[in-house]
Amino acid sequence: MIPVFDGHNDFLQRMVEAGPARDALWLKGDGTGHLDLPRIKAGGMIGGFFAIWTPSPEGPNDDAAVAQMENPPFALDLPDPVPATEALPHAMAQAANLLAMERTGTLQICRSAADIREAIAAGRIAAVMHIEGAEPVADLDMLHVWHTMGLRSLGPVWSRPTIYGHGVPFAFPSSPDTGPGLTDAGKALVRECNQLRIMLDLSHLNEKGFDDIAALSDAPLVASHSCAHAISASSRNLTDRQLQVIARSKGLVGLNYATGFLRADGKRQSFAGFDVILAHLDHMLAILGEDGVALGSDYDGALMPLDLSDAGKLQNLTAAMQAHGYSDELVAKIAWKNWVNVLERTWGA
Ligand code: ZN
């Protein structure tokens, strides 16, 4: 079994929805979704980023949006901004659930690379607390509060605009160059994250925001769950130029398994096999090198390929990489070592 460290999941929303059944959901699973402790163990997953994410108020067009994503070309409207006062209760509930998972003794919220090593050695899931879309970070003082609670990774935006910057709308085909760059508050956020050594996540940012962080940040550039735009021309994927910028910073990209970001035709539609996944990995390796490619599943947040349909199937992917001719050392780097190394360089030892 090859260990897997994963760059992005949305499991915490399921924990919140489970209410009093949350511990059972984590410890035993409920047969739905993409991950829980038994499937994490079955798939060899040793750790990963657990995202805190604020939902948009449900729109009348949610089903229509899915239908559009199944039939490219499409360009969805950007969701409306959500104020911090609305986002905070959602975010706190998700953070509270991650803390509750830690209290079961099966998972550890890691604040340093040493914590990650300790958790792995003890057989606990090494979790990174991540915020996807900085709506719950009302200001820099609150960033310090989140840091004290364990936050070690932050994406300034999801799809919605925030006070810090602008995300890409979901669109195919589309360039990621879809709007203005970071606001002044966003630039201050980058500097404060650098000071606190909170990892900045570039996934979801538009291209100008990406370039602003690349110019400002003193940390390796990281996109936790994105794919190659050259293969799937989604607004959410990274152009070769962006991959080169990340490579120059000695940063990393976590491959997203979302079918709509993988498929060359951009369809939100499942598929069997690993050919297109390996094509993305080959492309990213050619630009980022062996130390710059990792995994970022998007489990519990996207429609998955059939052979990676939950965390219990992660060894299908490592086996496909080996069958494709990647060396054991390269598979280990992509599967977990690169994540631990980039976090160590970002956070300090
Ligand atoms: Zn995402």
Residues whose N, C-alpha, C, O or C-beta is under 5 A from the ligand:
A	BS01	ZN	none
